[in-house]
Amino acid sequence: MCTFYTSERTEDIRDKPIIRISDSSMGVASIWCHIILNGSYKKLCGTEIYLDIPQWLSVQLDSNSSLEQRDHKIKWNVSVLLPAHDNKKSVYTEIRMKISFIRNNLDNISIDLEPTINKKMGLEFSTNRVTIQNVG
């Protein structure tokens, strides 16, 4: 499960948070991401979660070794998020991180972002969307 939220009080996978990037925010806005991994170690291992980022945005990530940014994509390597596990049967772990978006132009643009998962066989993936608005 991957949930985007603006404050811990408003964390709800059914909610679609909206963040606005404007001059008053110095061209930067942030969102929190909460990932819960629960299930078979074997099925989760090798899984990656992606978030496509439009070219009018740049991203600043927390110093988290499980995240990569390349070619306008954020990638979570689930194998790195999984705890060391002896029996390799069932695992549970959670991680929270902050993602900051920096606008690259002043146009009024809006986009809904939703992560995708590369490995769907035998996995259930729940998520919400985040709307990013560039307000000139």
GROMACS elastic network, one bead per residue, 0.5 to 0.9 nm:
[ bonds ]
;  ai    aj funct       b0    kb
    1    13     6  0.86384   500
    1    34     6  0.79367   500
    1    35     6  0.55941   500
    1    36     6  0.51471   500
    1    37     6  0.66258   500
    1    38     6  0.85215   500
    1   124     6  0.80806   500
    1   125     6  0.55503   500
    1   127     6  0.57693   500
    2    13     6  0.78732   500
    2    33     6  0.67813   500
    2    34     6  0.56687   500
    2    36     6  0.65942   500
    2    37     6  0.88749   500
    2   115     6  0.79659   500
    2   125     6  0.77941   500
    2   126     6  0.63669   500
    2   128     6  0.71604   500
    3    11     6  0.72847   500
    3    12     6  0.70480   500
    3    13     6  0.53539   500
    3    14     6  0.88513   500
    3    15     6  0.89063   500
    3    32     6  0.81444   500
    3    33     6  0.56176   500
    3    34     6  0.51417   500
    3    35     6  0.64982   500
    3    36     6  0.86927   500
    3   126     6  0.81489   500
    3   127     6  0.55654   500
    3   128     6  0.58295   500
    3   129     6  0.81239   500
    4    11     6  0.72015   500
    4    12     6  0.80015   500
    4    13     6  0.73235   500
    4    15     6  0.84439   500
    4    16     6  0.77914   500
    4    17     6  0.70449   500
    4    31     6  0.66422   500
    4    32     6  0.56038   500
    4    34     6  0.65147   500
    4    35     6  0.89485   500
    4   127     6  0.79576   500
    4   128     6  0.65409   500
    4   129     6  0.70073   500
    4   130     6  0.65037   500
    5     8     6  0.70897   500
    5     9     6  0.88215   500
    5    10     6  0.63495   500
    5    11     6  0.50903   500
    5    12     6  0.72089   500
    5    13     6  0.83509   500
    5    15     6  0.79850   500
    5    16     6  0.79337   500
    5    17     6  0.59372   500
    5    18     6  0.88082   500
    5    31     6  0.60707   500
    5    32     6  0.52620   500
    5    33     6  0.65053   500
    5    34     6  0.81291   500
    5   130     6  0.80214   500
    6     9     6  0.84516   500
    6    10     6  0.67151   500
    6    11     6  0.73468   500
    6    17     6  0.67120   500
    6    18     6  0.82582   500
    6    19     6  0.80080   500
    6    30     6  0.76695   500
    6    31     6  0.53637   500
    6    32     6  0.58681   500
    6    33     6  0.87947   500
    7    10     6  0.54090   500
    7    11     6  0.65139   500
    7    31     6  0.83331   500
    7    32     6  0.73404   500
    8    11     6  0.52193   500
    8    12     6  0.89692   500
    8    32     6  0.85708   500
    9    12     6  0.87460   500
   10    15     6  0.81207   500
   10    17     6  0.88147   500
   11    14     6  0.89071   500
   11    15     6  0.76538   500
   11    34     6  0.87184   500
   12    15     6  0.53213   500
   12    16     6  0.84239   500
   12   128     6  0.85259   500
   13    16     6  0.77330   500
   13   126     6  0.79827   500
   13   127     6  0.62871   500
   13   128     6  0.54039   500
   13   129     6  0.86569   500
   14   127     6  0.84119   500
   14   128     6  0.64664   500
   15   128     6  0.68639   500
   15   129     6  0.80316   500
   15   130     6  0.88012   500
   16   128     6  0.62165   500
   16   129     6  0.54132   500
   16   130     6  0.54896   500
   16   131     6  0.70737   500
   17    31     6  0.84822   500
   17   128     6  0.86523   500
   17   129     6  0.72455   500
   17   130     6  0.51294   500
   17   131     6  0.62705   500
   17   132     6  0.86574   500
   18    31     6  0.89770   500
   18   112     6  0.89079   500
   18   130     6  0.59065   500
   18   132     6  0.59463   500
   18   133     6  0.74159   500
   19    29     6  0.65078   500
   19    30     6  0.72934   500
   19    31     6  0.73992   500
   19   130     6  0.76307   500
   19   131     6  0.62912   500
   19   132     6  0.51046   500
   19   133     6  0.62532   500
   19   134     6  0.87332   500
   20    25     6  0.83250   500
   20    28     6  0.85191   500
   20    29     6  0.65523   500
   20   110     6  0.89553   500
   20   131     6  0.83995   500
   20   132     6  0.59549   500
   20   134     6  0.59804   500
   20   135     6  0.65568   500
   21    24     6  0.81611   500
   21    25     6  0.62426   500
   21    26     6  0.78163   500
   21    27     6  0.53711   500
   21    28     6  0.56490   500
   21    29     6  0.54599   500
   21    30     6  0.89624   500
   21   101     6  0.79856   500
   21   102     6  0.76154   500
   21   103     6  0.69670   500
   21   132     6  0.74562   500
   21   133     6  0.60697   500
   21   135     6  0.58611   500
   21   136     6  0.81837   500
   22    25     6  0.52764   500
   22    26     6  0.64610   500
   22    27     6  0.52249   500
   22    28     6  0.73666   500
   22    29     6  0.83327   500
   22   103     6  0.85235   500
   22   106     6  0.85139   500
   22   133     6  0.84979   500
   22   134     6  0.63107   500
   22   135     6  0.50174   500
   22   136     6  0.59985   500
   23    27     6  0.55074   500
   23    28     6  0.85648   500
   23   135     6  0.79000   500
   23   136     6  0.70403   500
   24    27     6  0.74338   500
   25    28     6  0.56880   500
   25    29     6  0.67731   500
   26    29     6  0.84947   500
   26   102     6  0.88302   500
   27   101     6  0.82779   500
   27   102     6  0.57402   500
   27   103     6  0.56169   500
   27   104     6  0.83993   500
   27   106     6  0.89161   500
   27   134     6  0.84167   500
   28   100     6  0.66751   500
   28   101     6  0.55999   500
   28   103     6  0.66371   500
   29    99     6  0.85467   500
   29   100     6  0.56209   500
   29   101     6  0.53675   500
   29   102     6  0.67659   500
   29   103     6  0.87763   500
   29   132     6  0.87240   500
   30    98     6  0.67327   500
   30    99     6  0.55540   500
   30   101     6  0.59804   500
   30   102     6  0.88119   500
   31    97     6  0.85936   500
   31    98     6  0.58606   500
   31    99     6  0.54460   500
   31   100     6  0.64492   500
   31   101     6  0.82235   500
   31   130     6  0.83626   500
   32    96     6  0.70386   500
   32    97     6  0.57738   500
   32    99     6  0.61984   500
   32   100     6  0.87142   500
   33    95     6  0.81699   500
   33    96     6  0.55816   500
   33    97     6  0.53299   500
   33    98     6  0.62023   500
   33    99     6  0.73572   500
   34    94     6  0.71604   500
   34    95     6  0.58227   500
   34    97     6  0.66697   500
   34    98     6  0.89770   500
   35    93     6  0.82906   500
   35    94     6  0.56314   500
   35    95     6  0.53587   500
   35    96     6  0.63999   500
   35    97     6  0.86294   500
   36    92     6  0.73903   500
   36    93     6  0.59076   500
   36    95     6  0.67007   500
   36    96     6  0.88949   500
   37    44     6  0.79126   500
   37    78     6  0.82810   500
   37    81     6  0.84421   500
   37    82     6  0.77445   500
   37    91     6  0.74183   500
   37    92     6  0.55265   500
   37    93     6  0.53146   500
   37    94     6  0.63060   500
   37    95     6  0.87484   500
   38    41     6  0.85068   500
   38    44     6  0.84341   500
   38    90     6  0.73374   500
   38    91     6  0.56298   500
   38    93     6  0.66664   500
   38    94     6  0.87140   500
   39    42     6  0.86945   500
   39    43     6  0.75928   500
   39    44     6  0.71150   500
   39    89     6  0.79367   500
   39    90     6  0.51728   500
   39    91     6  0.55406   500
   39    92     6  0.67236   500
   39   123     6  0.83385   500
   40    43     6  0.52840   500
   40    44     6  0.61813   500
   40    45     6  0.84796   500
   40    88     6  0.73526   500
   40    89     6  0.53459   500
   40    91     6  0.63023   500
   41    44     6  0.52006   500
   41    45     6  0.58564   500
   41    79     6  0.88957   500
   41    82     6  0.79095   500
   41    85     6  0.81036   500
   41    87     6  0.88638   500
   41    88     6  0.52282   500
   41    89     6  0.55263   500
   41    90     6  0.55422   500
   41    91     6  0.58661   500
   41    92     6  0.89817   500
   42    45     6  0.53595   500
   42    46     6  0.83322   500
   42    88     6  0.66028   500
   42    89     6  0.70782   500
   42    90     6  0.84709   500
   43    46     6  0.77483   500
   43    47     6  0.77355   500
   43   119     6  0.86258   500
   43   121     6  0.83518   500
   43   122     6  0.71384   500
   43   123     6  0.72441   500
   44    47     6  0.55200   500
   44    48     6  0.88080   500
   44    78     6  0.68269   500
   44    79     6  0.71272   500
   44    82     6  0.82562   500
   44    91     6  0.89687   500
   44   119     6  0.84871   500
   44   123     6  0.77614   500
   45    48     6  0.87679   500
   45    77     6  0.88595   500
   45    78     6  0.64684   500
   45    80     6  0.86358   500
   45    82     6  0.77491   500
   46    77     6  0.74254   500
   46    78     6  0.66418   500
   46    79     6  0.56453   500
   46   119     6  0.81927   500
   47    76     6  0.85746   500
   47    77     6  0.66142   500
   47    78     6  0.54372   500
   47    79     6  0.67828   500
   47   117     6  0.72344   500
   47   118     6  0.63148   500
   47   119     6  0.56869   500
   47   120     6  0.87994   500
   48    75     6  0.65862   500
   48    76     6  0.55575   500
   48    78     6  0.55730   500
   48    79     6  0.80558   500
   48   116     6  0.85327   500
   48   117     6  0.58826   500
   48   118     6  0.56378   500
   48   119     6  0.72505   500
   49    74     6  0.81673   500
   49    75     6  0.56643   500
   49    76     6  0.50491   500
   49    77     6  0.68077   500
   49    78     6  0.73442   500
   49   115     6  0.65061   500
   49   116     6  0.56536   500
   49   118     6  0.64084   500
   49   119     6  0.86924   500
   50    73     6  0.65236   500
   50    74     6  0.56415   500
   50    76     6  0.64849   500
   50   114     6  0.86849   500
   50   115     6  0.53362   500
   50   116     6  0.52370   500
   50   117     6  0.61883   500
   50   118     6  0.77020   500
   51    72     6  0.85223   500
   51    73     6  0.55293   500
   51    74     6  0.50950   500
   51    75     6  0.66008   500
   51    76     6  0.87279   500
   51   113     6  0.70965   500
   51   114     6  0.64428   500
   51   116     6  0.65120   500
   52    71     6  0.88098   500
   52    72     6  0.60566   500
   52    74     6  0.65518   500
   52    75     6  0.88587   500
   52   113     6  0.72193   500
   52   114     6  0.79522   500
   52   115     6  0.73561   500
   52   116     6  0.86983   500
   53    56     6  0.83210   500
   53    57     6  0.67299   500
   53    58     6  0.77008   500
   53    59     6  0.80866   500
   53    71     6  0.86828   500
   53    73     6  0.55034   500
   53    74     6  0.73857   500
   53   113     6  0.76304   500
   54    57     6  0.57889   500
   54    58     6  0.81996   500
   54    72     6  0.65181   500
   54    73     6  0.85909   500
   54   111     6  0.83720   500
   55    58     6  0.72519   500
   55    72     6  0.66940   500
   55   104     6  0.77151   500
   56   102     6  0.85696   500
   56   103     6  0.60180   500
   56   105     6  0.60583   500
   56   106     6  0.89575   500
   56   107     6  0.88992   500
   56   109     6  0.86885   500
   56   134     6  0.89693   500
   57    72     6  0.86160   500
   57   101     6  0.62899   500
   57   102     6  0.55393   500
   57   104     6  0.53737   500
   57   105     6  0.79936   500
   58    72     6  0.79708   500
   58   100     6  0.83872   500
   58   101     6  0.57775   500
   58   103     6  0.62705   500
   58   104     6  0.67305   500
   59    69     6  0.80546   500
   59    72     6  0.86704   500
   59    74     6  0.84760   500
   59    99     6  0.69977   500
   59   100     6  0.57159   500
   59   102     6  0.60341   500
   59   103     6  0.87747   500
   60    98     6  0.88508   500
   60    99     6  0.62028   500
   60   100     6  0.50466   500
   60   101     6  0.63890   500
   60   102     6  0.75421   500
   61    64     6  0.74812   500
   61    67     6  0.76834   500
   61    68     6  0.86116   500
   61    69     6  0.83529   500
   61    97     6  0.81549   500
   61    98     6  0.67952   500
   61    99     6  0.51610   500
   61   100     6  0.64278   500
   61   101     6  0.88483   500
   62    65     6  0.88703   500
   62    67     6  0.84670   500
   62    97     6  0.64481   500
   62    98     6  0.59621   500
   62    99     6  0.66397   500
   62   100     6  0.84288   500
   63    66     6  0.89873   500
   63    67     6  0.83343   500
   64    67     6  0.59068   500
   64    68     6  0.87682   500
   64    97     6  0.79234   500
   65    68     6  0.76673   500
   65    80     6  0.77831   500
   65    81     6  0.88660   500
   66    75     6  0.80875   500
   66    76     6  0.56518   500
   66    77     6  0.55138   500
   66    78     6  0.73846   500
   66    79     6  0.84039   500
   66    80     6  0.55761   500
   66    81     6  0.62264   500
   67    74     6  0.67994   500
   67    75     6  0.56222   500
   67    77     6  0.66691   500
   68    73     6  0.80721   500
   68    74     6  0.57074   500
   68    75     6  0.51161   500
   68    76     6  0.66575   500
   68    77     6  0.80516   500
   69    72     6  0.69599   500
   69    73     6  0.56507   500
   69    75     6  0.63182   500
   70    73     6  0.54040   500
   70    74     6  0.66933   500
   70    75     6  0.80464   500
   71    74     6  0.85182   500
   76    79     6  0.88411   500
   76    80     6  0.83799   500
   76    81     6  0.82244   500
   77    80     6  0.56560   500
   77    81     6  0.68412   500
   78    82     6  0.63190   500
   79    82     6  0.53556   500
   79    83     6  0.85058   500
   80    83     6  0.78644   500
   81    93     6  0.76349   500
   81    94     6  0.83090   500
   81    95     6  0.77526   500
   82    85     6  0.81236   500
   82    91     6  0.75149   500
   82    92     6  0.78810   500
   82    93     6  0.65994   500
   82    94     6  0.89525   500
   83    91     6  0.76163   500
   83    92     6  0.81283   500
   83    93     6  0.70378   500
   84    88     6  0.88108   500
   85    88     6  0.56129   500
   85    89     6  0.83331   500
   85    90     6  0.86444   500
   85    91     6  0.75412   500
   86    89     6  0.84182   500
   87    90     6  0.79290   500
   88    91     6  0.76286   500
  101   132     6  0.86326   500
  103   106     6  0.74359   500
  103   134     6  0.70102   500
  105   108     6  0.88403   500
  105   134     6  0.83968   500
  105   136     6  0.84924   500
  106   109     6  0.85690   500
  106   134     6  0.71709   500
  106   135     6  0.73416   500
  107   134     6  0.67892   500
  107   135     6  0.71654   500
  107   136     6  0.57167   500
  108   133     6  0.73021   500
  108   134     6  0.52079   500
  108   135     6  0.50058   500
  108   136     6  0.54344   500
  109   132     6  0.82433   500
  109   133     6  0.58342   500
  109   134     6  0.50701   500
  109   135     6  0.70524   500
  109   136     6  0.86135   500
  110   131     6  0.69438   500
  110   132     6  0.55902   500
  110   134     6  0.60805   500
  110   135     6  0.84512   500
  111   130     6  0.82918   500
  111   131     6  0.56029   500
  111   132     6  0.54529   500
  111   133     6  0.66169   500
  111   134     6  0.88632   500
  112   129     6  0.62241   500
  112   130     6  0.56131   500
  112   132     6  0.64138   500
  112   133     6  0.88630   500
  113   128     6  0.88284   500
  113   129     6  0.55065   500
  113   130     6  0.53658   500
  113   131     6  0.62717   500
  113   132     6  0.76382   500
  114   127     6  0.73988   500
  114   128     6  0.66025   500
  114   130     6  0.67410   500
  115   127     6  0.73196   500
  115   128     6  0.82956   500
  115   129     6  0.77705   500
  116   125     6  0.85348   500
  116   127     6  0.88007   500
  117   120     6  0.67493   500
  117   125     6  0.75113   500
  119   122     6  0.83770   500
  119   123     6  0.74092   500
  120   123     6  0.53688   500
  120   124     6  0.73049   500
  120   125     6  0.79623   500
  121   124     6  0.85324   500
